[in-house]
Amino acid sequence: MLKFVSILAVLTALFASSSYAANPTKIQFTSNEKTFLGTEYKMYAVRCSDGRKRKISAWQKGRKWCAGKSDSGECMNNQMQIAKFLCK
């Protein structure tokens, strides 16, 4: 019985820890960029609490934040929103 309770406790801990979403821990400016049409944007590196790294870009002087280098994909109005979305 004690062995069963121990296994159950370990399994519960594993499932509970995997259900928490990772969060951004650091957002760092990396470079100024330009598209081939001359549109300027800035690139940032996002570090997540689970160790993953993501890239985001700022368009329209920081009014539009997007995943990766494209301004036509997943975009949001806030740097922290897109960073949290990518770290999930």
SVG drawing of the C-alpha trace seen along z (x, -y; Angstrom):
<svg xmlns="http://www.w3.org/2000/svg" viewBox="-3 -54 25 56">
<polyline fill="none" stroke="black" stroke-width="0.4" points="0.0,0.0 2.8,-2.4 4.5,-1.8 1.2,-2.6 0.8,-5.9 4.4,-6.8 3.9,-6.1 0.6,-8.1 2.4,-11.0 5.1,-11.0 2.7,-10.9 0.6,-13.7 3.6,-15.9 4.7,-15.2 1.3,-16.0 0.9,-19.1 4.3,-20.5 3.7,-19.9 0.4,-21.8 2.1,-25.1 2.9,-27.3 6.3,-28.7 6.7,-32.5 9.1,-35.0 12.0,-35.7 14.1,-38.0 13.4,-40.1 16.5,-41.6 16.9,-43.8 19.1,-42.1 19.1,-44.3 17.5,-46.9 16.3,-45.4 14.9,-46.5 12.7,-44.7 13.6,-44.6 11.0,-47.4 12.7,-49.6 10.3,-49.1 12.2,-49.3 11.6,-46.9 13.4,-45.8 14.3,-42.2 14.2,-40.9 15.1,-37.6 12.7,-36.2 14.0,-33.7 11.3,-31.5 11.3,-30.0 11.5,-26.5 14.8,-27.3 13.3,-27.8 14.3,-30.9 12.0,-32.7 12.3,-35.7 9.9,-38.6 9.8,-41.7 8.5,-45.2 6.7,-46.9 5.2,-50.4 7.5,-51.9 6.5,-49.4 2.7,-49.5 2.7,-46.0 4.6,-43.0 4.9,-39.7 6.4,-36.2 9.6,-35.9 10.6,-38.3 7.2,-38.6 4.5,-41.2 1.9,-39.1 1.8,-36.1 0.9,-35.9 0.9,-39.5 -0.3,-41.4 -0.4,-45.0 1.9,-44.4 5.4,-43.1 4.6,-41.1 1.4,-39.5 3.3,-38.1 6.2,-36.9 3.8,-35.1 2.0,-33.6 5.2,-32.2 6.4,-30.8 3.2,-28.8"/>
</svg>
